[in-house]
Amino acid sequence: MTSLVVAEHDNASIKGATLNTVTAATQCGGDVHVLVAGHNAAEAAKQAAQIAGVSKVIHAEGEHFAHGLAENVAAQVLALAGSYSHILFPATASGKNIAPRVAAKLDVGQISDVTKIDSPDTFERPIYAGNAIATVQSLDEKKVITVRTTGFDPAAATGGSGSVESASAVADSGKSHFEGNEIAKNDRPELTAAKIIVSGGRALGSSEKFNEVMTPLADKLGAAMGASRAAVDAGYAPNDWQVGQTGKIVAPQLYIAAGISGAIQHLAGMKDSKVIVAINKDPEAPIFSVADYGLEADLFTAIPELVKAL
């Protein structure tokens, strides 16, 4: 029994979500191999080989892998799939794009958003926005799995001694090509990797107030900034700050929610945070049901006082 983890990387380095996925793969039993399909990605492959628990890295090199196009990466995974009992992807935008293609081609059911490995064929995953946990047993010969990274601790990035093996790259599928991208520049930590997150909700009232009130607190704490869907939909914060079932799933050491009522879809994205602090003037706000510390107060008064105290 051997598992294949499809690495997420930028050709130069391995992204953090891959480390959590390796942890999940080790719990499936047997050896863990990692696929690094990229362009000039030798450094990323070398990093993958150092991850604790990884016995082998398969490096597929090709210009058509440079931007991780789902059609090409899926084809590469399928070329290797015969050797593996479990194929695991991080449940990120990239992993969710590639995994269904692999599952469909293998004619197996995809097991999505796994948060716990009970046995090599039995897994737990949240349903109903995290209000219930489903235990799923798969009888498929090959398990195609996406891993909710907040459910697993990251594997150590160093200390491993896996070998790196080159694999023949599949040809460019020709089904898609990369046009370009616009990278949002941000001096703050990346939301899904941040240890502290400060999030604001619709109660802030405007993008100006959002920045005026929340930014000093995030600056003091060295935190990433997040927002509820309501705040994003209202234009108070950019889309990539959205935390929740339809945004980003996070589990920082500290999550501060200001002016967020706590809709089910938002709670699904942050309730695994280690310490949750809620600031809301509505004592009935659902956010208080998951908060470790709750402050019933007007955020426009409480947050500046908090910043001053820090």
Secondary structure, DSSP 8 states (H G I E B T S, - for coil): -EEEEE--B-SSSB-HHHHHHHHHHHTT-SEEEEEEEESS-HHHHHHHHTSTT--EEEEEE-GGGTT--HHHHHHHHHHHGGG-SEEEEESSHHHHHHHHHHHHHHT--EEEEE-EEEETTEEEEEETTTTEEEEEE---SSEEEEE-GGGS----SSS---EEEEE-------S-----------SS--GGG-SEEEEE-GGG-SHHHHHHHHHHHHHHHT-EEEE-HHHHHTTSS-GGGBBSTTSB----SEEEEES----HHHHHHHTT-SEEEEE-S-TT-GGGGT-SEEE-S-HHHHHHHHHHH-
